């Protein structure tokens, strides 16, 4: 279902990947500061960036049981500055699992909050989403603040849950119901 895309906010356009987004995606995925709290390979190969961009450019958006990645584009410049991944029905039907990243230059501007505020409500009705979930590295409190602005609640800290580039990392699960999210974004 592509009828909901693109989504325009005050400063951003959330849209489907295009093949030519691979270069920008590759650039921020290979920034050590951006990659620091993520599970993706670092360094991130250009071949993988191209493969993902090609796959997402032709994928069925938000297919149940699949992950679908979107580009966050600055409306003023047309530059891709980040991405949002949506796992529809992962780990269970009615749940959307999130991932996201922003280029370093786009961080600290409220872009991720704005992008999630734009895309998440648009997914609820057409896909029967009742819960949004994600987890973050505890060393990345800025990501937690983004989620909390949208009504996500932090769960318990999971000590040494994930091995990332040779280091065991503590993580926090975050979750929000569709109703709670809608109440927060309407404020």
N, C-alpha and C positions, 0 to 999 in steps of 0.2 A: 504494500500500500504506500504509494508515493504521494498521495494527495496532500499530506500534511507538510511536505517539503517543497521549497525551502521555508524555514521559519525565520522571520525578521524580527529583531528586537531593536532597541534604540540605536545600538552601535554595532550589532553583529548580524551575520546571516549564518544560520545553521543549515547545512545542505549536504547532499550526497557527495561522496568522494568523486573526484575526477582523476584520471591517470596522471595529469600534470601536477597533482598535489603531492606526488611522491617525493619530490625534491625538498619541499618545505617540511614535510613529515619526517624525512630522513634527517634534516638539519636539527630539529629540536630533539629528536630521539637520540642524537649523538652529542648532545650538550650534557656534560657530566652533572651539572646542577639540576637539570630537568630530569635526568634518568636516576638520580640518586635514590629516590624512594619508590622506584617502580620495579616490576618483575621482568620487564623486557630485556632482551639481550643488549649488552653494552660492551663494545661498540655494536651498533645496530647496522646490519649490512644493507647497502642500497638495493640489493636484489630482493630483500624482504619488504622494503618500503614499496618498491615497484609492484611486487606480487600482491601486497595488501591493497594498494590503490587500484590495481586492475580488478581484483576480486570484488572490492566494494563498489566499484563503478558499475558492475554488471549484476550485483547480488539483488535478490528480492529483499527490499527493506523490511527489517523487523520480523523476519520469518521466525515462527515459534521454534524454540530450542536452538536458535542460532544467535551468534553475536553479529551486530551490525555497527559499523563505525561511520561517524559523521565528521565533517570538517566544520570548524568554527572559523569564519572569515570576518575580518574587519570590514564593515560596510564602507567606511570612508576610503580605504585603500585597495580593497579587493584581495588583500593578502591573507592566505591561510595562517592562522596563529595558534590553532589547537585542534583537539579532537575530543569527541565523546563516543564511547563505546556502549552499546546497549545490548545486553544479553536477554532476549525475550524468552521468558519461561525457564530461565536458569536461576536457581537450581530446581524450581518447580513452577507449574503453570500459574500465571497471574503475578509472578515476580519478575521484575526487571533488574538485572544486575548491572551496575555502572562501572565504567572506567573512564578516565579522562586525563588529559595533559594539555599544558599550554607552553608555548615557546617562552623563553626567559623574558624577552622583550614585552610580552603580553601579560606577564604576571604582575600582581599588585594593582590592577586596574578594575577589579570587579568583573572581569570578563567571564570567568567560569560560573559565578553565581548567576550572571545575566543569561548565559547560554543554557544552563540547567533550568532556570526559571522559564525559559522559552520552550525547551523541548519536552521536559517531563510531563507537564499537564496535557500536552498534545497527544501523548501516548496512551493515556488512561482509558478513554472510552473505546477507541478503535481496536485496542489490543487486550482489553479486559484486565488491565494492570491494577492490582490492589495493593502491591507493596513494591517499593524501590529499596535496593540494598547495595552495599559496597563495603569495602574495608580499606583501611589506610595504615600506613606505617606510623607508629606513635611519634616518630621523630619529625613528622610533617604536620604540625598543628594548623598550618594555614589551610590545608585541605579539609581538616575537621571543621574549621570555621565556615568554609564554603557550605558544607553540608548542614551545619547547624542553622545557618541563615534560612535554609529551605525547610526547616522543621525536622531534619533527621535527628534521631537520638543515638547517642553513643552506647554501645554495649560494653561488655567486659573486655579488659586487655588480655590478649592471648600471648603469653610469654613465649618467645623463641618459636613462633609459629611457622615462619617461612625462611628458607635459606635463600638469600639474595647475594649473588656475587661473592660467595664464601663467608657471608656474615649472617648469623641467625637474627631475625628481626621480630620485634613485638608488633602486634597488630591490634586494631580496634575495629569491630564490626559496627556499621551504621545502618539504620533502617528507618523508613518513614512509610506510613500508610498513604494511599492515594488521597484519602479525605484530609489527612493532616497536611499533606503537601499543598493541596488546593487551598486550604485555609491560610497557609503561610504566604503563598504567592499572591493571594488576593488582597493582602494587607498593604 
